[in-house]
Amino acid sequence: MEAPKPEEISHPPMDQLQGLEYCIDSNPSWGEAIALGFQHYILALGTAVMIPTFLVPLMGGTDNDKVRVVQTLLFVEGINTLLQTLFGTRLPTVIGGSWAFMVPIVSIIHDPSLAGIDDPHSRFLNTMRAIQGALIAASSVQIVLGYSHLWAIFSRFFSPLGMVPVVSLLGFGLFDRGFPLVGRCVEIGVPMLILFFAFSQYLKNFHTRGLPILERFALLISIAVIWAYAHLLTASGAYKNRPEKTQNHCRTDRANLISSAPWIKIPYPLQWGAPTFDAGHAFGMMAAVFVSLIESTGAYKAASRLASATPPPAHVLSRGIGWQGIGILLDGLFGTVTGSTVSVENVGLLGTTRVGSRRVIQISAGFMIFFSILGKFGALFASIPFTIFAAVYCVFFGLVASVGLSYLQFTNMNSMRNLFITGVAMFLGLSIPEYFREYTAAALHGPSHTEAGWFNDFINTIFFSSPTVALIVAVFLDNTLDLKESARDRGMPWWAKFRTFKGDGRNEEFYTLPFNLNRFFPPS
């Protein structure tokens, strides 16, 4: 038998991901773009509802307070998404609420000066103002690192090899928000997962008027079918004698959002009152802002591939981080109860739809702003059971993780050095945060438990994040182990041309600012 040729057993590395229907600067028809934008809006609702649902009751808030926070979070998400797609990285990324801020926020909630307030409404307002003050102060971290180009300078230590664990663990590190949450209501979650698989993959070649409608709108169709099925189970009394926890996860009438939502309400800055500032709260929040910065860096790298663009140059990445800092400042001014980061699930949706169009994401931002003002209509969609979102997270988080693994094509994985760095960074990126989570669940406080609360928040926040741990380990090892001899193995010859704006001619097509603003802010 004739030996196979090299090209038959390997694939050449590719700068841009192939197979996308629309890339970052190409647009589907207006009708299709609006439907796709609505789909991204629906997906963003999962986190936008879940974070306030978890935090607002701890703060002493009522269902009315929860609805206002959800509306405010969605409103600011829409503004931040528009700012990022117009003036930031210009990648098709939704800027949503972040779980990275949970440790310092819960610490503020349990601060004795706030937890000791007897009146629940007063406690809610005072806690919200304290969170606002911490977010406003901490936003300076990303604003300074972004606009001073310090993050661009630091990003020169990155390589394709170093980015593999960071981007991969952006998806793999969220495994606890996938099937563990599906398992809370398997009769809804598992059918949703199977249906989404069927529509997006096995029936993707089904066309209507030349449009692969089942592949393109698999999320919307699956949610509509399973939501109706879940409502049928609820109305038929299927959960009447089930445990309270099961009813909360499965029933479609437990969110209490529609009845509590106003018909029209426009969120505005300082709507909860004047923010209060505390140095300890601000220092703890700065760690979360730093984690958000790292996670967003990985998400921008993933989004650039799923939008069939080149990796964002250093100054574009830094520009995006600066605008994200402005976004966190807006979070603090409006009172969204958490900070901002790139929505990983929406990055994954770019891949399953094969549409990486910037316009689609800008339309989704319009839906966020519109439905956050029309409270009743927004609350209707926000009452979708979270189990439904958790089912599709299993797909989207896994897809983003695989995009991270795709950077291995630019490295030499026959190098023992590269195998060591990749394996150790990924293992520690999963293992260390898991240790911190298990310790916190058992002891009700993190492994760092000194008398300095801000220091505890700082350490516990950093090591709760898988991408952050992976970046610390991978970048350190990649820049200290056999550095001079390993440039080619690390993928630097390919990576170097994307470090600067003028290093590759395609950068101008993807990342030039609109309205001819590059005249005033020339790229470096």
N, C-alpha and C positions, 0 to 999 in steps of 0.2 A: 504494500500500500504506500502510495506517495505521501511523503511528509507534508503537513500543512504549511502554507506560506505564513510569514509573520503577520501580514495584514488580515489573515483569516482567524487569528487567535487573539488579536488585540485591536483596540480602537484608538484612533488618534485623539489627543486632547482637543477640546473645542472651547474657544473663548466664550461663546454664547450658546446657551441651551437651545437645542433645535426642537421643532415640533409644536411650537406655540402658534396659535392662529393669529393673535394680535400681540405685538410687542409694545414696549413702553410708549412709543410715540405714534402708533397706528391705532385707529379707532374703529370699533364696530358701528353699525347704523345707530341712529339716535334711539330708536325703540329698543334695540337689543342692549345698548349701553345703559339705558334707564333701568331695564329689568335686572341687569347684572349689578348695577349700583344698589338697587333695592336688596338684592341678595347679600351683598357685603354688609349692608346696614343690619339686616336680620341677624347675620352671624355675629356682628359686634355687640348685639344686645346681650349675649350670654354673660360676658364679663361685666358689662355695664350694669346689669341687674344683680348679679351674684355678689359683687363687692359691697354695695350698699346694704343688701339683704343681710350680709354677715356683720357689718360694722355698725349700722345705725341702731339696732336694738341694744348693742353693748354700750352705746353712748347715751342711752335713755330715750331715744327717739321713737316716735309713733309711726304707723303706716303712712300717715300724711307726710311726715318728715322724710320717710324712705322714698316716697314718690318724688318729692321735690329734689332730693339728692340724685336720683336716677335721671330725672329730667336735666338737671344741671350738668351732670357728668356727660350725658349724650350731647348736650348743646356745646360744651367746651371741646369734646372729642371732634365734633364737626368743624369747629373753628381751627383747632390744631391740625387736623388732617388737611384742610385747605391750605394753611400756611406752609406745611411741610411739602406738599406736592407742588406748590407754586414757587416758594422761595428757599426751601430747605434742600434736601437731597434731590427732590423732584422725582423720586421713585414712587411707584404705586403702593404706598403703605398707609394703612389706617392707624392713626395714633389714638390708642385707647387707654383705659384704666389699667393700672399695673398692680400685680400681687406683690411685687418686690417691696412695697411700702408697708406691708402688714406689720412687721416687727416693731418699727418705731411708732406706728399709729396705735397699735394695741398697747404699747408702753405708755403713750400719752393718755389713752382712755383709762388706764389703771393708775395714773398719777394720783396720789392721795389728795392733792388739792382739788382735783376735779371729781374723783370717785366719791368724795365725801359730801358732795352737794346733794341735798335731800330731794329737791324738786326735780323730777326726771327731765322736764322740758328745759329748765335752766341748765341742768348738767349737759344736755345735748348741745345747747347753744354755746356754752363755754368750752366744751370739748372741741366742737367744730372750729371755733375761733382759734384755739390753740393749735389745731392741725393746720389751719390756714397760715398762721404765722410761721410755723416750722417749714411748710412748703415754700412760702415766699422767700424765706432766708436761704433755704437749701438750693433753690433754683439757681442761685448764683454760681454753683459749682459747674453746671453744664453751660451756662451763659459764658462764663470766663474761659473754660476749657475749649468751648466751641469757637467763639469769636476771636480769641487770642491766637488761634491755630495751634495751641498746645497739644490738643488731641490729634491734630494732623501730624505733628512732629512725633508724638508717641506711636502713632499708627505705622510709622516707618519700621518699627520693630516687628510688625506682623509679617507673616509669610503664608502661602497656601497651607503648609503643614500646620502652622500655629492656629489657623482659622478652622481647621477640621473639627477639633474637639469643641470649640466655642459654638459654632453654628449647629453642630450635631446635637449638643446637649441643650441648645435652645428648644429643641423638640423633645428629645429623650428625657430631659430633666423635668418635663411636665407630665410624666407618666401617671402621677397620682391624680391628675385631673381628667384622665381618660376612663379606662374601664372600671376602676374602683367606684366612680360616680355612676357609671352605667349600671353597675351591679345593685345600686340602691333601688332601681325599678327596672328589672330585666324585661318585664313584659312590654315596656315602651322602648328602652334603650337598645336591646338586641334587634328588634325589627327595624329600628331606625338605621342601625349600622348595616344590616343586610340590604335594606332597600337602597341606601346610598351607594353601597358597593355595586349593586345591580345597575342602577341608572348611570353612574359616572364611569363605570368600566365595561361591564358586559354588554350594555345596550347603547354604548356611546356612538355607534355607527348608525343609529336610527335617526333619519333626517326628515324634517318637515320644511318644505320649500327651501331646501338646500341648507337648512340650519340644523346642526346636531343638538336638538332641543333637550334631550334627556341628559346628555353630557354637560351642556352649558348651564342648565338650570336644575341639576340633580338635587342641590341643597333645598331650593324653594319647593320643588315637587315633593321631596321626601318629608320635609317638615310639615307641609300641608296635609299629607296623607296621615302621618303618625300623630299629628296634633288632633286631627279629627277623630282618629281611633282612640286617643287618650281621653278626649272629651266624651266619647261614647262609653268608655269604661267608667268614667266618673259619673255620668248621668244615669247609668244602669245600676248603680249601687255596688259595683264590683269591690270597692274599697271600704264599704260601710263598716265591716267588722275587723278591718286590718289595723295593725299598730299605728299610733299617731305618726311615727317617723315615716312609715311607708306612705301614709296618706299625704304627708307634706311633700314627698318626692314625686309622687305619681299623679295626684289629682290636679286638674287644670283650674280649680277654683280656690286655691290656697294662697296665691300671691298677694291678694288684697290690693292690687294696683289700680284696677279699673275704677272701683268704687271710691278710692281715695284720691284719684287724679282729678285736677281741675280741667275744665274744658280748654281754657287758654291761659298760659302762664309763661312769661318771658323771663328767664334767669338773668340776673344782673350782678355786677361786682358788689361785694360787701353786703349781700342780701341777708347774711346771718349776723351782721354787726361787724364792728372793727376787729381785725385779727389781733391776737395777743402773742407776744414774743417771749420765748424762754430759750436761753443759750443751750441748755441740755437737750431740749426737744429738737432744736435746729441741728446740733451736731449729729444726733442719732439719725435724723432725716437725711443728712448729707450722704450717709452710707447708702441709703436706698436710692438716692439720685445717682450715685456712682454706679450702683448695680444696674439701674435703668439705662445708664449710658452704655455699659458693656453689652447688655442684652440687645439694645437697639442697634449697636454696631454689628452684631452678628445677624440681626434681622435684616438690616440694610444689605448685607452681603448676600443673604438668601434671596431677598426680593429682587436684587439686580439680576440674578440668574433666572429666576422664574418670570422675569419680565423680558428676558432675552436681551439684556443690556450688558455692558462691560462692568467690571467691578468699579464702584465709585472711587474716583481719585481722592487723595488724602484731604485736600481742601474742601471738596464737596461733602465728604463725610463729616468734617469738622463744622461746616456750615449747617448741616442738618442737626448736629448735636446742639449748636447754638440756638436754633429755632425750637428744638425740643425743650431747651431750658426756658425759653419764652413761654412754651406751652405749660410747663410746670408752674411758672409764675402765674399764668392765667388760672390754673387749677386752684392755686392758693387764693387768688382774688375772688373767684366765683364761689369757692367752697364746694369742691367735688368729692371730698373726703379721702381722696387718694391722688397720687401723681400719675404721670403719663409715661407710656413707652409704646414701641411699635407692637401692634396686635399680631401675634404669631399665627393665630388661626386664620386671619385674613390673608397673610402671606401664603399659607398653604392653599387657600382657595384659588389663588392665582394659578397654581399648578393644575388643579383638577378641572378648572374651566378652560385652561390653556389661553386665557386672556390676561395679558399683563398691561393693559391700557391704563395710562394715567387718568384719562378722562373718566373712566368708570369709577375710580376711587373718589374723584372730585364730586361726582354725582351722588355717591353714597354719603359723602359729607353733607351734601344738601339735604338728603333724607334725614340725617341725624339732627340737623338744626330744625327742620320743618316739624318733625314728629315730637321733638322735645318741647316745642311751643304748643302744639295741639295735644295737650296732655292725655285726653281720653283715648285718642287713636293710637298714640305711642304706647300707652299702657296696655292696650289690647295685644299688641305684638310682644310686649315685654313680659306678658304672662305665660309665654310658652314654657313648659316645664324644663328645668335645667338639664335633666337627664337626656333630653333630645340633643342639646348642644354637646354634652359630654360624649355622645356616640360619634359625632362627626369630628370631635377633637382627636379621637383615636387615629383618624385618617390624616388630618391636617398637620398635627404635631409630628407624626411619623414621616410625612412628606418633607417637611422642613428639615428634619434630622437627616434625611437621605440627601438633601441638597448639600448639607455640610460634608457628607462623605464623598460627594462628587468632586470636591477639591483635591482628593487624593490622586486624581488622574494627572495632576501637574507635578507630582512628587515621585520620588523613587522609593517604592515600598519594598524593594529588595535590600534596602539599607537597614541594618540592625539599629542604627541611631534613630531613624524615623519610626520604626516599629516601637521602639522603647518610648519615645516621646508621645506618640499617638495613644498607645495603650495606657500608659501611666496617667496622662492628662484626662482621658475619658473615664478611667476607673475612679480616680480620686474625685473627678467632677460629679460622679454619681454617689460615691461612698461617703464623702465628707458631709454633704447636705443631708443625706439620709440619717447619719449619726446625729446631726443637730436636730432634725425633726423628731427622731425617736426619743432623744434626751428631753426635748421640750415637752413632748406628749406625756412622758412619765413624771417629770419633775415640775411641770407647769412653769418652767423658766428655762432659758437657754443655757448651754454649757458655760458661757461667760456670765458670771453672777457675782459681780463685785459691788461695792457701795457706790461706784460711779455709774449711774444709770445710762448716761450718754455713751460711755465706753462699751457697756454691755450691748446696747442697741447697735453700735457700730460693728462690733465683731460678729454678733449673731446674724445681722442682716447680710453682711458680706458672705459668710459661709453657709447661708441658707440657699444661695443661688448657684446652681450647677454651672451655667456659662461663666460666671465670675471666677469660680474656683478653677475651671478649665483654662481660662485665659491666663490667670496667674501662673499656673503650673506650666502650660504649654509655651507661653512666650518666654518665661524664664529659662526653661530647658533648651528651647530652640535657639536662644541667643547666647547660651553659655557652653553648650556641648559642641565641640569640633566646629566652631562657627565658620572659620576661614575655608576649611576644606569641603564644606557641605552646601555651598550656595546652590549648586545645580540640583542636588538631591532635595533641597527644601522647596524647589520650584521658583527660585528667585529670578532666573532669566525671563520666565513668562510674566511674573508678578511685577517686575520693575517698570515695565512700560505703562502700567496703570496707576503708578504712584502720582504722576503729575497730569494736569489737565491736557497738556499738549503732547503727552507721551503717546497717545493713540488718537487718530482722527475721529473715531466714533464718539469720543467723549463729548465733543461739541454738540453732536446730534442729541445725545441723551440728557446732558446735565447743564446746558446753557440756560441762564435765567430768562424769564419772559420779559416782555416790554423793553427789550434792549438794555436791560439793567447791567449787563456785563461791561458796559462802557464805564459805569461808576464803580463796579466791584470786579475788577479784572481778575481772572483766575490765575492761580500760581502753578 
